């Protein structure tokens, strides 16, 4: 296991909430985004998702083949994107 994963807030959680459940239940999307922004390794997670061309939520952003997926990020408003961008680039 990668060292960053050992520090992830989601360690031990059902990872389906970042994939299938995120896609199926739009009401939990914002909650998951906020959860990820509070994670100490959000930037590492996002970087791994992009570099490995992953799909699902990585660092609070839904990716498809390592790229931003417009459909599953539509729920984000300007503040949500700003908060996510700030966490990914500067940390909280």
MOPAC internal coordinates of N, CA, C and O (Angstrom, degrees):
PM7 1SCF
backbone

  N    0.0000 0     0.00 0     0.00 0    0    0    0
  C    1.4543 1     0.00 0     0.00 0    1    0    0
  C    1.5293 1   108.85 1     0.00 0    2    1    0
  O    1.2310 1   120.91 1   -43.31 1    3    2    1
  N    1.3218 1   115.86 1   136.69 1    3    2    1
  C    1.4564 1   121.50 1   178.19 1    5    3    2
  C    1.5221 1   110.02 1   -65.10 1    6    5    3
  O    1.2310 1   120.75 1   -33.16 1    7    6    5
  N    1.3254 1   116.16 1   146.84 1    7    6    5
  C    1.4717 1   120.47 1  -179.32 1    9    7    6
  C    1.5239 1   112.14 1   -59.02 1   10    9    7
  O    1.2310 1   120.19 1   140.98 1   11   10    9
  N    1.3393 1   117.24 1   -39.02 1   11   10    9
  C    1.4597 1   118.92 1  -178.62 1   13   11   10
  C    1.5229 1   110.91 1   -63.37 1   14   13   11
  O    1.2310 1   119.96 1   145.52 1   15   14   13
  N    1.3169 1   117.68 1   -34.48 1   15   14   13
  C    1.4707 1   120.52 1  -179.32 1   17   15   14
  C    1.5209 1   111.82 1   -65.95 1   18   17   15
  O    1.2310 1   120.58 1   149.91 1   19   18   17
  N    1.3204 1   116.50 1   -30.09 1   19   18   17
  C    1.4643 1   120.12 1   178.56 1   21   19   18
  C    1.5274 1   111.68 1   -65.65 1   22   21   19
  O    1.2310 1   120.36 1   157.27 1   23   22   21
  N    1.3286 1   116.91 1   -22.73 1   23   22   21
  C    1.4684 1   121.96 1  -179.51 1   25   23   22
  C    1.5241 1   112.47 1   -99.04 1   26   25   23
  O    1.2310 1   120.23 1   177.55 1   27   26   25
  N    1.3223 1   117.16 1    -2.45 1   27   26   25
  C    1.4662 1   121.26 1  -176.23 1   29   27   26
  C    1.5228 1   111.40 1   -67.29 1   30   29   27
  O    1.2310 1   121.23 1   -42.07 1   31   30   29
  N    1.2995 1   115.25 1   137.93 1   31   30   29
  C    1.4606 1   121.83 1   179.35 1   33   31   30
  C    1.5332 1   111.41 1   -62.97 1   34   33   31
  O    1.2310 1   120.56 1   154.02 1   35   34   33
  N    1.3226 1   116.53 1   -25.98 1   35   34   33
  C    1.4648 1   121.06 1  -177.69 1   37   35   34
  C    1.5295 1   113.20 1   -90.25 1   38   37   35
  O    1.2310 1   119.79 1  -176.66 1   39   38   37
  N    1.3099 1   118.00 1     3.34 1   39   38   37
  C    1.4650 1   121.54 1  -179.18 1   41   39   38
  C    1.5274 1   110.23 1   -53.97 1   42   41   39
  O    1.2310 1   120.84 1   -54.97 1   43   42   41
  N    1.3057 1   115.99 1   125.03 1   43   42   41
  C    1.4537 1   121.59 1   179.13 1   45   43   42
  C    1.5239 1   114.58 1    87.99 1   46   45   43
  O    1.2310 1   120.37 1   173.99 1   47   46   45
  N    1.3245 1   116.89 1    -6.01 1   47   46   45
  C    1.4667 1   120.54 1   179.74 1   49   47   46
  C    1.5216 1   110.26 1   -83.68 1   50   49   47
  O    1.2310 1   120.93 1   -16.81 1   51   50   49
  N    1.3166 1   115.83 1   163.19 1   51   50   49
  C    1.4533 1   122.18 1   173.68 1   53   51   50
  C    1.5272 1   107.39 1   -69.70 1   54   53   51
  O    1.2310 1   120.07 1   -69.99 1   55   54   53
  N    1.3093 1   117.47 1   110.01 1   55   54   53
  C    1.4633 1   121.07 1  -175.99 1   57   55   54
  C    1.5250 1   113.12 1   -70.74 1   58   57   55
  O    1.2310 1   119.53 1   170.21 1   59   58   57
  N    1.3255 1   118.50 1    -9.79 1   59   58   57
  C    1.4639 1   120.55 1   176.88 1   61   59   58
  C    1.5260 1   112.39 1   -61.86 1   62   61   59
  O    1.2310 1   119.85 1   160.09 1   63   62   61
  N    1.3441 1   117.89 1   -19.91 1   63   62   61
  C    1.4673 1   118.52 1   178.29 1   65   63   62
  C    1.5333 1   110.52 1   -67.88 1   66   65   63
  O    1.2310 1   119.97 1   159.80 1   67   66   65
  N    1.3080 1   117.66 1   -20.20 1   67   66   65
  C    1.4610 1   121.43 1  -179.64 1   69   67   66
  C    1.5315 1   112.27 1   -94.42 1   70   69   67
  O    1.2310 1   120.78 1  -179.37 1   71   70   69
  N    1.2988 1   116.12 1     0.63 1   71   70   69
  C    1.4636 1   121.42 1  -178.35 1   73   71   70
  C    1.5313 1   109.22 1  -130.50 1   74   73   71
  O    1.2310 1   120.32 1    80.42 1   75   74   73
  N    1.3068 1   117.00 1   -99.58 1   75   74   73
  C    1.4671 1   122.14 1  -174.78 1   77   75   74
  C    1.5237 1   113.47 1   -57.41 1   78   77   75
  O    1.2310 1   119.97 1   132.48 1   79   78   77
  N    1.3108 1   117.66 1   -47.52 1   79   78   77
  C    1.4653 1   119.83 1  -176.79 1   81   79   78
  C    1.5263 1   111.20 1   -67.53 1   82   81   79
  O    1.2310 1   119.67 1   144.21 1   83   82   81
  N    1.3115 1   118.23 1   -35.79 1   83   82   81
  C    1.4645 1   122.74 1   176.61 1   85   83   82
  C    1.5267 1   109.74 1   -61.98 1   86   85   83
  O    1.2310 1   120.90 1   138.67 1   87   86   85
  N    1.3202 1   115.89 1   -41.33 1   87   86   85
  C    1.4677 1   121.16 1  -179.55 1   89   87   86
  C    1.5268 1   111.35 1   -70.09 1   90   89   87
  O    1.2310 1   120.57 1   142.19 1   91   90   89
  N    1.3223 1   116.52 1   -37.81 1   91   90   89
  C    1.4615 1   121.68 1  -173.71 1   93   91   90
  C    1.5258 1   113.72 1   -82.48 1   94   93   91
  O    1.2310 1   119.59 1   147.73 1   95   94   93
  N    1.3241 1   118.38 1   -32.27 1   95   94   93
  C    1.4659 1   121.98 1  -173.86 1   97   95   94
  C    1.5252 1   110.57 1  -119.58 1   98   97   95
  O    1.2310 1   121.30 1   -87.57 1   99   98   97
  N    1.3232 1   115.12 1    92.43 1   99   98   97
  C    1.4717 1   120.86 1  -177.20 1  101   99   98
  C    1.5289 1   112.20 1   -61.00 1  102  101   99
  O    1.2310 1   119.98 1   154.85 1  103  102  101
  N    1.3148 1   117.65 1   -25.15 1  103  102  101
  C    1.4608 1   120.23 1  -177.49 1  105  103  102
  C    1.5233 1   112.64 1   -68.87 1  106  105  103
  O    1.2310 1   120.19 1   157.92 1  107  106  105
  N    1.3222 1   117.25 1   -22.08 1  107  106  105
  C    1.4663 1   118.27 1  -179.40 1  109  107  106
  C    1.5319 1   112.81 1   -95.38 1  110  109  107
  O    1.2310 1   119.79 1   174.78 1  111  110  109
  N    1.3174 1   118.01 1    -5.22 1  111  110  109
  C    1.4598 1   121.57 1  -177.51 1  113  111  110
  C    1.5234 1   112.93 1   -57.83 1  114  113  111
  O    1.2310 1   120.08 1   130.52 1  115  114  113
  N    1.3166 1   117.46 1   -49.48 1  115  114  113
  C    1.4704 1   121.06 1  -178.92 1  117  115  114
  C    1.5245 1   111.68 1   -64.70 1  118  117  115
  O    1.2310 1   120.71 1   143.91 1  119  118  117
  N    1.3175 1   116.25 1   -36.09 1  119  118  117
  C    1.4614 1   120.36 1   178.50 1  121  119  118
  C    1.5255 1   110.31 1   -64.91 1  122  121  119
  O    1.2310 1   120.33 1   137.81 1  123  122  121
  N    1.3036 1   116.98 1   -42.19 1  123  122  121
  C    1.4601 1   121.24 1   178.61 1  125  123  122
  C    1.5210 1   110.45 1   -67.02 1  126  125  123
  O    1.2310 1   119.98 1   139.19 1  127  126  125
  N    1.3302 1   117.65 1   -40.81 1  127  126  125
  C    1.4630 1   120.76 1   177.50 1  129  127  126
  C    1.5230 1   110.70 1   -58.06 1  130  129  127
  O    1.2310 1   120.59 1   133.49 1  131  130  129
  N    1.3239 1   116.48 1   -46.51 1  131  130  129
  C    1.4724 1   121.11 1   179.73 1  133  131  130
  C    1.5282 1   110.58 1   -63.98 1  134  133  131
  O    1.2310 1   120.55 1   138.08 1  135  134  133
  N    1.3103 1   116.55 1   -41.92 1  135  134  133
  C    1.4625 1   121.89 1   177.91 1  137  135  134
  C    1.5361 1   109.98 1   -56.43 1  138  137  135
  O    1.2310 1   120.67 1   134.48 1  139  138  137
  N    1.3182 1   116.32 1   -45.52 1  139  138  137
  C    1.4698 1   120.91 1  -179.09 1  141  139  138
  C    1.5231 1   111.86 1   -66.56 1  142  141  139
  O    1.2310 1   120.15 1   142.92 1  143  142  141
  N    1.3376 1   117.33 1   -37.08 1  143  142  141
  C    1.4681 1   119.72 1   179.58 1  145  143  142
  C    1.5201 1   111.89 1   -64.74 1  146  145  143
  O    1.2310 1   120.10 1   158.26 1  147  146  145
  N    1.3171 1   117.42 1   -21.74 1  147  146  145
  C    1.4549 1   121.59 1   179.73 1  149  147  146
  C    1.5338 1   112.58 1   -91.22 1  150  149  147
  O    1.2310 1   120.43 1  -177.85 1  151  150  149
  N    1.3128 1   116.79 1     2.15 1  151  150  149
  C    1.4643 1   121.65 1  -177.16 1  153  151  150
  C    1.5274 1   110.45 1   -84.58 1  154  153  151
  O    1.2310 1   120.05 1   -44.43 1  155  154  153
  N    1.3264 1   117.50 1   135.57 1  155  154  153
  C    1.4740 1   120.48 1  -178.64 1  157  155  154
  C    1.5291 1   114.05 1   -68.97 1  158  157  155
  O    1.2310 1   119.72 1   165.07 1  159  158  157
  N    1.3150 1   118.13 1   -14.93 1  159  158  157
  C    1.4699 1   120.45 1  -178.56 1  161  159  158
  C    1.5330 1   111.85 1  -119.13 1  162  161  159
  O    1.2310 1   120.75 1  -151.08 1  163  162  161
  N    1.3234 1   116.17 1    28.92 1  163  162  161
  C    1.4551 1   120.81 1  -178.49 1  165  163  162
  C    1.5260 1   111.55 1   -56.60 1  166  165  163
  O    1.2310 1   120.03 1   134.99 1  167  166  165
  N    1.3094 1   117.54 1   -45.01 1  167  166  165
  C    1.4750 1   120.40 1  -178.52 1  169  167  166
  C    1.5158 1   111.53 1   -63.36 1  170  169  167
  O    1.2310 1   120.44 1   137.93 1  171  170  169
  N    1.3298 1   116.77 1   -42.07 1  171  170  169
  C    1.4724 1   120.67 1   178.78 1  173  171  170
  C    1.5198 1   110.75 1   -62.78 1  174  173  171
  O    1.2310 1   121.00 1   136.18 1  175  174  173
  N    1.3078 1   115.69 1   -43.82 1  175  174  173
  C    1.4655 1   121.55 1   180.00 1  177  175  174
  C    1.5299 1   110.18 1   -60.32 1  178  177  175
  O    1.2310 1   120.60 1   130.75 1  179  178  177
  N    1.3262 1   116.45 1   -49.25 1  179  178  177
  C    1.4587 1   121.00 1   179.74 1  181  179  178
  C    1.5356 1   110.62 1   -59.91 1  182  181  179
  O    1.2310 1   120.37 1   135.49 1  183  182  181
  N    1.3172 1   116.91 1   -44.51 1  183  182  181
  C    1.4713 1   121.04 1  -179.08 1  185  183  182
  C    1.5243 1   111.34 1   -61.33 1  186  185  183
  O    1.2310 1   120.10 1   139.58 1  187  186  185
  N    1.3164 1   117.42 1   -40.42 1  187  186  185
  C    1.4636 1   121.35 1   178.19 1  189  187  186
  C    1.5286 1   109.99 1   -65.98 1  190  189  187
  O    1.2310 1   120.36 1   137.12 1  191  190  189
  N    1.3191 1   116.92 1   -42.88 1  191  190  189
  C    1.4612 1   120.57 1   178.72 1  193  191  190
  C    1.5129 1   112.50 1   -59.30 1  194  193  191
  O    1.2310 1   120.74 1   137.44 1  195  194  193
  N    1.3226 1   116.19 1   -42.56 1  195  194  193
  C    1.4662 1   120.81 1   179.90 1  197  195  194
  C    1.5258 1   110.47 1   -70.56 1  198  197  195
  O    1.2310 1   120.42 1   129.91 1  199  198  197
  N    1.3275 1   116.80 1   -50.09 1  199  198  197
  C    1.4748 1   119.96 1  -174.97 1  201  199  198
  C    1.5241 1   113.10 1   -67.31 1  202  201  199
  O    1.2310 1   119.97 1   150.46 1  203  202  201
  N    1.3336 1   117.66 1   -29.54 1  203  202  201
  C    1.4692 1   120.73 1   178.90 1  205  203  202
  C    1.5204 1   113.00 1   -93.81 1  206  205  203
  O    1.2310 1   120.72 1  -175.16 1  207  206  205
  N    1.3344 1   116.22 1     4.84 1  207  206  205
  C    1.4642 1   122.11 1   179.68 1  209  207  206
  C    1.5294 1   111.55 1    54.06 1  210  209  207
  O    1.2310 1   121.65 1  -131.87 1  211  210  209
  N    1.3488 1   114.44 1    48.13 1  211  210  209
  C    1.4637 1   122.22 1  -178.05 1  213  211  210
  C    1.5184 1   111.11 1   -80.79 1  214  213  211
  O    1.2310 1   121.22 1    -9.63 1  215  214  213
  N    1.3254 1   115.28 1   170.37 1  215  214  213
  C    1.4545 1   122.74 1   171.22 1  217  215  214
  C    1.5136 1   107.59 1  -124.84 1  218  217  215
  O    1.2310 1   120.89 1   -22.71 1  219  218  217
  N    1.3252 1   115.90 1   157.29 1  219  218  217
  C    1.4589 1   120.90 1  -177.56 1  221  219  218
  C    1.5231 1   110.31 1   103.10 1  222  221  219
  O    1.2310 1   120.56 1     8.43 1  223  222  221
  N    1.3222 1   116.53 1  -171.57 1  223  222  221
  C    1.4590 1   121.59 1  -178.38 1  225  223  222
  C    1.5202 1   109.52 1   -85.15 1  226  225  223
  O    1.2310 1   121.33 1   -57.74 1  227  226  225
  N    1.2988 1   115.07 1   122.26 1  227  226  225
  C    1.4682 1   123.23 1   177.45 1  229  227  226
  C    1.5223 1   106.87 1  -131.72 1  230  229  227
  O    1.2310 1   120.52 1   -66.71 1  231  230  229
  N    1.3130 1   116.61 1   113.29 1  231  230  229
  C    1.4592 1   120.50 1  -179.20 1  233  231  230
  C    1.5125 1   113.73 1    65.59 1  234  233  231
  O    1.2310 1   120.21 1  -152.40 1  235  234  233
  N    1.3140 1   117.20 1    27.60 1  235  234  233
  C    1.4543 1   121.23 1   177.53 1  237  235  234
  C    1.5184 1   114.85 1    86.29 1  238  237  235
  O    1.2310 1   120.39 1  -171.91 1  239  238  237
  N    1.3240 1   116.86 1     8.09 1  239  238  237
  C    1.4587 1   121.60 1   179.50 1  241  239  238
  C    1.5219 1   108.21 1  -126.08 1  242  241  239
  O    1.2310 1   120.89 1   -49.19 1  243  242  241
  N    1.3239 1   115.91 1   130.81 1  243  242  241
  C    1.4636 1   119.12 1   178.37 1  245  243  242
  C    1.5238 1   108.41 1   -78.87 1  246  245  243
  O    1.2310 1   121.29 1   -56.40 1  247  246  245
  N    1.3312 1   115.14 1   123.60 1  247  246  245
  C    1.4605 1   121.68 1  -179.17 1  249  247  246
  C    1.5208 1   110.91 1  -113.02 1  250  249  247
  O    1.2310 1   121.30 1   -28.21 1  251  250  249
  N    1.3090 1   115.12 1   151.79 1  251  250  249
  C    1.4612 1   122.32 1   171.94 1  253  251  250
  C    1.5192 1   105.57 1  -131.79 1  254  253  251
  O    1.2310 1   120.95 1   -64.55 1  255  254  253
  N    1.3111 1   115.79 1   115.45 1  255  254  253
  C    1.4586 1   122.49 1  -175.55 1  257  255  254
  C    1.5274 1   111.31 1    54.45 1  258  257  255
  O    1.2310 1   121.11 1  -141.64 1  259  258  257
  N    1.3453 1   115.49 1    38.36 1  259  258  257
  C    1.4605 1   121.83 1   176.32 1  261  259  258
  C    1.5123 1   115.65 1    79.99 1  262  261  259
  O    1.2310 1   120.39 1  -174.34 1  263  262  261
  N    1.3220 1   116.86 1     5.66 1  263  262  261
  C    1.4634 1   120.93 1   179.80 1  265  263  262
  C    1.5176 1   109.58 1  -121.04 1  266  265  263
  O    1.2310 1   121.06 1   -27.58 1  267  266  265
  N    1.3174 1   115.57 1   152.42 1  267  266  265
  C    1.4427 1   121.44 1   179.20 1  269  267  266
  C    1.5230 1   110.38 1   -55.03 1  270  269  267
  O    1.2310 1   120.84 1   -51.72 1  271  270  269
  N    1.3231 1   116.01 1   128.28 1  271  270  269
  C    1.4620 1   121.44 1   178.16 1  273  271  270
  C    1.5195 1   108.14 1   -98.33 1  274  273  271
  O    1.2310 1   120.85 1   -66.22 1  275  274  273
  N    1.3157 1   115.97 1   113.78 1  275  274  273
  C    1.4670 1   120.70 1  -175.70 1  277  275  274
  C    1.5261 1   112.40 1   -62.38 1  278  277  275
  O    1.2310 1   120.03 1   136.39 1  279  278  277
  N    1.3167 1   117.55 1   -43.61 1  279  278  277
  C    1.4630 1   121.15 1  -176.34 1  281  279  278
  C    1.5255 1   112.41 1   -57.81 1  282  281  279
  O    1.2310 1   120.08 1   131.45 1  283  282  281
  N    1.3220 1   117.46 1   -48.55 1  283  282  281
  C    1.4614 1   120.48 1  -174.71 1  285  283  282
  C    1.5236 1   113.49 1   -88.15 1  286  285  283
  O    1.2310 1   120.13 1  -175.41 1  287  286  285
  N    1.3342 1   117.37 1     4.59 1  287  286  285
  C    1.4576 1   121.50 1   172.60 1  289  287  286
  C    1.5210 1   112.08 1  -113.57 1  290  289  287
  O    1.2310 1   120.33 1  -175.10 1  291  290  289
  N    1.3431 1   116.98 1     4.90 1  291  290  289
  C    1.4597 1   121.08 1  -178.38 1  293  291  290
  C    1.5271 1   113.69 1   -60.78 1  294  293  291
  O    1.2310 1   119.93 1   152.26 1  295  294  293
  N    1.3110 1   117.73 1   -27.74 1  295  294  293
  C    1.4664 1   121.06 1  -177.63 1  297  295  294
  C    1.5187 1   112.67 1   -69.51 1  298  297  295
  O    1.2310 1   119.85 1   163.40 1  299  298  297
  N    1.3221 1   117.90 1   -16.60 1  299  298  297
  C    1.4627 1   121.60 1  -177.04 1  301  299  298
  C    1.5314 1   110.28 1   -73.68 1  302  301  299
  O    1.2310 1   120.94 1   -48.91 1  303  302  301
  N    1.3259 1   115.80 1   131.09 1  303  302  301
  C    1.4549 1   120.15 1   174.04 1  305  303  302
  C    1.5267 1   108.23 1   -95.87 1  306  305  303
  O    1.2310 1   120.17 1     1.57 1  307  306  305
  N    1.3241 1   117.29 1  -178.43 1  307  306  305
  C    1.4722 1   120.78 1  -176.89 1  309  307  306
  C    1.5194 1   112.01 1   -59.95 1  310  309  307
  O    1.2310 1   120.05 1   139.12 1  311  310  309
  N    1.3255 1   117.50 1   -40.88 1  311  310  309
  C    1.4680 1   120.28 1  -179.51 1  313  311  310
  C    1.5261 1   110.72 1   -65.15 1  314  313  311
  O    1.2310 1   120.48 1   137.84 1  315  314  313
  N    1.3303 1   116.69 1   -42.16 1  315  314  313
  C    1.4611 1   120.71 1   179.42 1  317  315  314
  C    1.5295 1   109.71 1   -60.93 1  318  317  315
  O    1.2310 1   120.45 1   134.11 1  319  318  317
  N    1.3400 1   116.75 1   -45.89 1  319  318  317
  C    1.4702 1   119.63 1   178.77 1  321  319  318
  C    1.5170 1   111.10 1   -63.95 1  322  321  319
  O    1.2310 1   120.17 1   138.75 1  323  322  321
  N    1.3341 1   117.28 1   -41.25 1  323  322  321
  C    1.4604 1   120.65 1   178.87 1  325  323  322
  C    1.5242 1   110.33 1   -61.27 1  326  325  323
  O    1.2310 1   120.23 1   131.59 1  327  326  325
  N    1.3261 1   117.16 1   -48.41 1  327  326  325
  C    1.4683 1   121.34 1  -179.65 1  329  327  326
  C    1.5298 1   111.00 1   -61.41 1  330  329  327
  O    1.2310 1   120.63 1   138.55 1  331  330  329
  N    1.3303 1   116.40 1   -41.45 1  331  330  329
  C    1.4650 1   120.23 1   179.04 1  333  331  330
  C    1.5146 1   110.40 1   -65.76 1  334  333  331
  O    1.2310 1   120.44 1   132.47 1  335  334  333
  N    1.3319 1   116.77 1   -47.53 1  335  334  333
  C    1.4685 1   120.87 1   179.73 1  337  335  334
  C    1.5261 1   110.81 1   -60.11 1  338  337  335
  O    1.2310 1   120.50 1   136.86 1  339  338  337
  N    1.3067 1   116.65 1   -43.14 1  339  338  337
  C    1.4659 1   120.93 1   179.33 1  341  339  338
  C    1.5300 1   110.54 1   -61.14 1  342  341  339
  O    1.2310 1   120.34 1   135.17 1  343  342  341
  N    1.3223 1   116.96 1   -44.83 1  343  342  341
  C    1.4669 1   120.66 1   179.81 1  345  343  342
  C    1.5186 1   111.42 1   -64.47 1  346  345  343
  O    1.2310 1   120.41 1   142.25 1  347  346  345
  N    1.3335 1   116.83 1   -37.75 1  347  346  345
  C    1.4625 1   120.31 1  -178.31 1  349  347  346
  C    1.5247 1   112.44 1   -74.29 1  350  349  347
  O    1.2310 1   120.13 1   150.29 1  351  350  349
  N    1.3178 1   117.35 1   -29.71 1  351  350  349
  C    1.4601 1   119.25 1  -175.67 1  353  351  350
  C    1.5212 1   114.26 1  -101.39 1  354  353  351
  O    1.2310 1   120.38 1   148.76 1  355  354  353
  N    1.3234 1   116.88 1   -31.24 1  355  354  353
  C    1.4646 1   119.54 1  -176.38 1  357  355  354
  C    1.5170 1   113.84 1  -120.57 1  358  357  355
  O    1.2310 1   120.19 1   163.80 1  359  358  357
  N    1.3023 1   117.24 1   -16.20 1  359  358  357
  C    1.4589 1   120.66 1  -174.43 1  361  359  358
  C    1.5141 1   109.55 1    79.32 1  362  361  359
  O    1.2310 1   121.82 1   -13.80 1  363  362  361
  N    1.3132 1   114.13 1   166.20 1  363  362  361
  C    1.4773 1   118.58 1   179.54 1  365  363  362
  C    1.4911 1   109.60 1  -110.97 1  366  365  363
  O    1.2310 1   120.10 1   180.00 1  367  366  365

